[in-house]
Amino acid sequence: MTELPRKYHAMVIDGPGKPLRATERPIANHGPREILLEVLACGVCRTDLHILDGEIPVARYPVVPGHEIVGRVLACGDEVQGIAVGDRIGVPWLGHTCGHCSYCQLGAENLCDEPVFTGCTRDGGYASHVIADAQFCFPLPARFSDVEAAPLLCAGLIGWRALRMAGDSRKIGFYGFGAAAHLLAQISVWQDRKVYAFTKAGDENGQSFARTLGCVWTGGSDCKPPEILDAAIIFAPVGGLVPAALKAVRKGGLVICAGIHMSDIPAFPYEDLWGERTLMSVANLTREDGTTFLAAADRSGIVPATTTFPLSQANDALLAVREGRLNGAAVLVP
């Protein structure tokens, strides 16, 4: 039997506004329903920036961030079923739910009253090893490499939940064209939808990237699309985009806010909402979102665009995401 490691390396956030710090820690004992994983890759999500900036009220510090984790199973608790040592597993944002609150009982575990969030209220994947609740992990399609699979676990999952909320909308605007939008644009094109990509004003590189993925129109978020939209999904954490998106969708259309945090939404005329337009948010994910999205990602042939960073350069990766310097997703590799 292979001896398990006793210590692991990690990048830790000690408190809001503080840069990540490299550290070495002892590996805790995993519980009966938990697994110990060697981290193979971990995506860098904008939510990690919100945790770094102290914008997620439930976050606890110090914390190892990271919730787009691809890992190899080193050990399983006695009650773990369906997962074996050696399996490649994905660990998402939703790390555990209570199972007994009214939301869990109704099948809305994404709204659980007592949730645990990976890389936020429990340590995540900016590390060489991580412990996770086996019931909230996913097997990953073999065709994706470790690095390609990482952004599927939040950018893809949350984007998928938002896209499902858009129903059968055929003309969809994506406000903010980062890690999530670049994946969901490919899924949407596969589904024969027309995608309109809104980037920061003047971001010609981002707009060119969006066109290579099949978007039928690209422009700044201050622009009007050439035709009225059925729905708009706002991936950028900018509340000021909500009124613009409402003006861009038809009567009966939808505007979906896909982030866990957003700056305040400014006042706007009731007329912009009137006409049975719907404004809604996406909260977390369910395990059913995970299984259906990963199956769709496999079938659709999407290709995640990634830029890799060594774990020790996690601060540089976060800065690149903050400044919007990357096409696609940033991924840390221990």
C-alpha positions as CSV (number, residue, x, y, z in Angstrom):
1,M,0.0,0.0,0.0
2,T,1.4,3.4,-1.0
3,E,2.1,5.7,1.9
4,L,0.0,8.8,1.9
5,P,1.7,12.2,2.1
6,R,1.7,13.9,5.5
7,K,2.1,17.5,4.3
8,Y,0.9,19.6,1.4
9,H,1.7,22.9,-0.2
10,A,-0.9,25.6,-0.5
11,M,-1.5,29.3,-1.3
12,V,-3.5,30.9,1.5
13,I,-5.6,34.1,1.8
14,D,-5.1,35.3,5.4
15,G,-7.7,38.0,5.1
16,P,-9.5,40.4,2.8
17,G,-7.1,42.4,0.6
18,K,-4.1,40.4,1.5
19,P,-2.0,38.7,-1.2
20,L,-1.9,34.9,-1.3
21,R,0.9,33.4,0.9
22,A,2.7,30.1,0.2
23,T,2.7,27.7,3.1
24,E,3.1,24.1,4.0
25,R,0.6,22.3,6.2
26,P,-0.1,18.9,7.6
27,I,-2.8,16.9,5.8
28,A,-5.8,16.4,8.0
29,N,-7.5,13.0,8.3
30,H,-10.4,12.6,5.8
31,G,-13.8,11.7,7.0
32,P,-15.8,8.5,6.1
33,R,-17.5,10.3,3.2
34,E,-14.5,12.2,2.0
35,I,-11.7,11.7,-0.4
36,L,-8.1,12.8,-0.5
37,L,-7.0,14.1,-3.8
38,E,-3.7,15.0,-5.4
39,V,-4.5,18.3,-7.3
40,L,-3.6,18.0,-11.0
41,A,-5.0,21.4,-12.0
42,C,-7.2,24.2,-10.5
43,G,-9.0,26.9,-12.4
44,V,-8.8,30.5,-11.4
45,C,-12.3,31.9,-11.1
46,R,-13.4,35.5,-10.6
47,T,-15.1,34.4,-7.4
48,D,-11.6,33.8,-6.0
49,L,-11.1,37.5,-6.6
50,H,-14.3,38.4,-4.7
51,I,-13.0,36.2,-1.8
52,L,-9.7,37.9,-1.9
53,D,-11.4,41.3,-1.9
54,G,-13.7,40.4,1.0
55,E,-16.8,40.6,-1.1
56,I,-18.3,37.2,-0.1
57,P,-19.8,37.6,3.4
58,V,-19.7,33.9,4.2
59,A,-16.0,33.4,3.4
60,R,-13.8,32.3,6.3
61,Y,-10.2,33.2,6.7
62,P,-7.5,32.0,6.4
63,V,-8.6,29.9,3.5
64,V,-7.1,28.1,0.5
65,P,-9.1,29.3,-2.5
66,G,-9.9,27.4,-5.6
67,H,-13.1,25.6,-6.6
68,E,-12.4,24.3,-10.1
69,I,-10.3,21.3,-9.0
70,V,-9.2,18.4,-11.1
71,G,-7.5,15.7,-8.9
72,R,-6.4,12.1,-8.6
73,V,-7.9,10.2,-5.7
74,L,-5.3,9.0,-3.2
75,A,-7.6,7.7,-0.5
76,C,-11.3,7.2,0.2
77,G,-13.3,7.2,3.4
78,D,-15.0,4.0,4.5
79,E,-18.5,5.2,3.4
80,V,-17.5,6.5,-0.1
81,Q,-19.3,4.7,-2.9
82,G,-18.7,5.0,-6.7
83,I,-15.2,6.5,-6.4
84,A,-12.0,4.5,-6.2
85,V,-8.3,5.3,-5.6
86,G,-6.7,6.4,-8.9
87,D,-9.9,7.9,-10.3
88,R,-9.7,11.4,-11.8
89,I,-12.4,13.5,-10.2
90,G,-13.6,17.1,-10.4
91,V,-14.4,19.2,-7.3
92,P,-16.8,22.2,-7.8
93,W,-17.9,25.3,-5.8
94,L,-20.7,23.5,-3.9
95,G,-18.8,21.3,-1.5
96,H,-21.6,20.1,0.8
97,T,-25.3,20.7,1.7
98,C,-27.3,19.9,4.8
99,G,-29.8,17.7,3.1
100,H,-32.6,18.6,5.6
101,C,-33.5,22.2,5.0
102,S,-36.6,23.1,3.0
103,Y,-34.5,23.9,-0.1
104,C,-32.6,20.6,0.0
105,Q,-35.9,18.7,0.5
106,L,-37.4,20.4,-2.6
107,G,-34.4,19.5,-4.8
108,A,-33.0,23.0,-4.7
109,E,-29.7,22.2,-3.0
110,N,-28.1,25.2,-4.6
111,L,-30.1,27.3,-2.2
112,C,-29.3,25.2,0.9
113,D,-29.5,27.1,4.2
114,E,-26.3,25.5,5.5
115,P,-24.0,25.0,2.5
116,V,-20.3,24.5,2.4
117,F,-18.4,26.1,-0.5
118,T,-15.1,24.9,-1.8
119,G,-12.3,27.4,-1.5
120,C,-14.5,29.7,0.5
121,T,-15.8,28.0,3.7
122,R,-13.6,25.0,3.3
123,D,-10.1,24.8,1.8
124,G,-9.9,24.5,-1.9
125,G,-7.5,23.7,-4.8
126,Y,-4.8,26.3,-4.8
127,A,-2.8,23.5,-3.3
128,S,-0.9,20.2,-4.0
129,H,-3.7,18.2,-2.2
130,V,-7.3,18.7,-1.1
131,I,-9.9,16.9,0.8
132,A,-13.5,16.9,-0.6
133,D,-16.9,15.4,0.1
134,A,-17.2,12.5,-2.3
135,Q,-20.9,13.0,-2.8
136,F,-20.3,16.5,-4.4
137,C,-17.6,15.5,-6.9
138,F,-17.9,14.5,-10.5
139,P,-16.2,12.1,-12.8
140,L,-14.7,14.0,-15.8
141,P,-15.0,13.2,-19.5
142,A,-11.8,11.5,-20.7
143,R,-11.3,13.7,-23.7
144,F,-10.5,16.8,-21.7
145,S,-7.0,17.2,-20.3
146,D,-6.5,18.1,-16.7
147,V,-6.0,21.7,-17.5
148,E,-9.0,21.8,-20.0
149,A,-11.3,20.2,-17.5
150,A,-10.6,22.7,-14.7
151,P,-12.7,25.7,-15.9
152,L,-15.6,23.3,-16.7
153,L,-16.1,23.0,-12.9
154,C,-17.4,26.5,-12.3
155,A,-17.2,28.7,-15.4
156,G,-18.9,26.0,-17.3
157,L,-21.3,24.8,-14.6
158,I,-22.6,28.2,-13.6
159,G,-22.8,29.3,-17.2
160,W,-24.7,26.1,-18.0
161,R,-27.2,26.8,-15.2
162,A,-27.7,30.4,-16.5
163,L,-28.1,29.1,-20.0
164,R,-30.7,26.6,-18.9
165,M,-32.6,29.4,-17.2
166,A,-32.7,31.1,-20.6
167,G,-34.9,28.3,-21.8
168,D,-35.3,28.0,-25.6
169,S,-34.1,31.6,-26.3
170,R,-32.5,31.6,-29.7
171,K,-30.8,35.0,-29.6
172,I,-28.7,35.5,-26.5
173,G,-26.4,38.3,-25.5
174,F,-23.4,37.5,-23.2
175,Y,-22.2,40.5,-21.3
176,G,-18.6,39.9,-20.3
177,F,-16.6,37.4,-22.4
178,G,-14.3,35.6,-20.0
179,A,-13.9,32.0,-18.9
180,A,-17.7,31.3,-18.6
181,A,-18.9,33.0,-21.7
182,H,-16.2,31.5,-24.0
183,L,-17.4,28.0,-22.9
184,L,-21.1,28.7,-23.1
185,A,-20.7,30.4,-26.5
186,Q,-19.5,27.2,-27.9
187,I,-22.3,25.2,-26.2
188,S,-24.9,27.8,-27.5
189,V,-23.6,27.6,-31.1
190,W,-23.8,23.8,-30.9
191,Q,-27.4,24.2,-29.8
192,D,-28.1,26.4,-32.9
193,R,-28.5,29.6,-30.9
194,K,-27.2,33.0,-32.1
195,V,-24.7,34.5,-29.6
196,Y,-24.0,38.3,-29.3
197,A,-20.9,39.0,-27.3
198,F,-20.5,42.2,-25.3
199,T,-17.0,43.0,-24.1
200,K,-15.4,46.0,-22.4
201,A,-15.5,49.0,-24.8
202,G,-12.6,48.9,-27.2
203,D,-11.6,45.3,-26.4
204,E,-10.9,44.3,-30.0
205,N,-8.8,41.3,-28.9
206,G,-11.7,39.9,-26.9
207,Q,-14.2,40.6,-29.6
208,S,-12.0,38.9,-32.2
209,F,-11.7,35.9,-29.9
210,A,-15.5,35.7,-29.5
211,R,-16.0,35.7,-33.3
212,T,-13.6,32.7,-33.6
213,L,-16.0,30.8,-31.3
214,G,-19.0,31.5,-33.6
215,C,-20.6,34.6,-32.1
216,V,-22.6,36.3,-34.8
217,W,-21.9,39.9,-33.5
218,T,-19.4,41.4,-31.1
219,G,-19.2,44.9,-29.6
220,G,-18.7,46.9,-26.4
221,S,-21.1,46.7,-23.5
222,D,-22.0,50.3,-24.3
223,C,-23.3,49.2,-27.8
224,K,-26.8,48.1,-28.9
225,P,-27.0,44.8,-30.7
226,P,-28.2,44.9,-34.3
227,E,-31.4,43.1,-33.4
228,I,-33.5,42.6,-30.3
229,L,-32.5,39.7,-28.0
230,D,-34.5,37.0,-26.5
231,A,-32.3,36.8,-23.4
232,A,-29.1,38.2,-21.9
233,I,-26.7,36.6,-19.5
234,I,-24.5,38.9,-17.5
235,F,-21.2,37.3,-16.6
236,A,-19.3,40.5,-15.6
237,P,-19.8,41.5,-12.0
238,V,-21.0,45.0,-13.0
239,G,-24.4,46.1,-11.9
240,G,-24.5,48.9,-14.4
241,L,-24.9,46.3,-17.2
242,V,-28.4,45.3,-15.9
243,P,-30.2,48.4,-17.3
244,A,-28.4,48.0,-20.6
245,A,-29.3,44.4,-20.9
246,L,-32.9,45.1,-20.1
247,K,-33.0,47.6,-23.0
248,A,-31.5,45.0,-25.3
249,V,-34.1,42.2,-24.7
250,R,-37.6,42.0,-26.2
251,K,-40.8,42.1,-24.3
252,G,-41.1,38.8,-22.4
253,G,-37.3,38.5,-22.5
254,L,-35.0,37.5,-19.7
255,V,-31.9,39.0,-18.1
256,I,-29.9,36.6,-16.0
257,C,-27.2,37.6,-13.6
258,A,-24.7,34.7,-13.5
259,G,-22.2,35.9,-10.8
260,I,-22.1,35.2,-7.1
261,H,-21.2,38.9,-6.6
262,M,-22.2,42.1,-8.5
263,S,-21.7,45.8,-7.9
264,D,-24.9,47.7,-7.0
265,I,-27.5,47.9,-9.8
266,P,-28.2,51.6,-10.5
267,A,-31.8,52.9,-10.7
268,F,-33.5,52.5,-14.0
269,P,-36.9,53.4,-15.4
270,Y,-39.7,50.9,-14.8
271,E,-40.4,51.1,-18.5
272,D,-37.2,49.1,-19.1
273,L,-38.5,46.2,-17.0
274,W,-42.1,46.5,-18.1
275,G,-43.4,44.3,-20.9
276,E,-43.1,41.2,-18.8
277,R,-39.3,41.2,-18.9
278,T,-37.7,39.0,-16.2
279,L,-34.6,39.8,-14.2
280,M,-33.2,36.9,-12.2
281,S,-30.0,35.6,-10.6
282,V,-28.2,32.3,-10.6
283,A,-27.1,30.9,-7.2
284,N,-24.5,28.2,-7.0
285,L,-25.2,24.9,-8.7
286,T,-26.9,21.5,-8.2
287,R,-25.2,18.2,-8.7
288,E,-27.7,17.6,-11.5
289,D,-26.3,20.7,-13.2
290,G,-22.9,19.1,-13.0
291,T,-23.8,15.8,-14.6
292,T,-25.9,17.3,-17.4
293,F,-23.3,20.0,-18.3
294,L,-20.3,17.6,-18.3
295,A,-22.3,15.3,-20.6
296,A,-23.1,18.2,-22.9
297,A,-19.6,19.5,-22.8
298,D,-18.3,16.1,-23.9
299,R,-20.9,15.7,-26.7
300,S,-20.6,19.2,-28.1
301,G,-16.9,19.1,-28.8
302,I,-16.1,22.4,-27.0
303,V,-12.5,23.3,-26.6
304,P,-11.6,25.3,-23.4
305,A,-9.0,28.0,-24.0
306,T,-6.6,28.2,-21.1
307,T,-3.5,29.9,-19.9
308,T,-1.5,28.0,-17.3
309,F,0.4,29.3,-14.3
310,P,2.5,27.4,-11.7
311,L,0.9,27.3,-8.3
312,S,3.5,29.6,-6.9
313,Q,2.3,32.3,-9.3
314,A,-1.3,32.3,-8.1
315,N,-1.1,36.0,-7.3
316,D,0.0,36.7,-10.9
317,A,-2.9,34.6,-12.3
318,L,-5.4,36.4,-10.2
319,L,-4.1,39.8,-11.4
320,A,-4.3,38.6,-15.0
321,V,-8.0,37.7,-14.5
322,R,-8.7,41.0,-12.7
323,E,-7.2,43.0,-15.5
324,G,-8.9,40.9,-18.2
325,R,-5.7,40.1,-20.0
326,L,-6.6,36.5,-20.9
327,N,-8.7,34.9,-23.5
328,G,-10.6,32.0,-21.8
329,A,-9.5,30.7,-18.4
330,A,-6.4,30.8,-16.1
331,V,-5.4,27.5,-14.6
332,L,-2.9,26.7,-11.9
333,V,-0.8,23.6,-12.1
334,P,1.0,22.4,-8.9
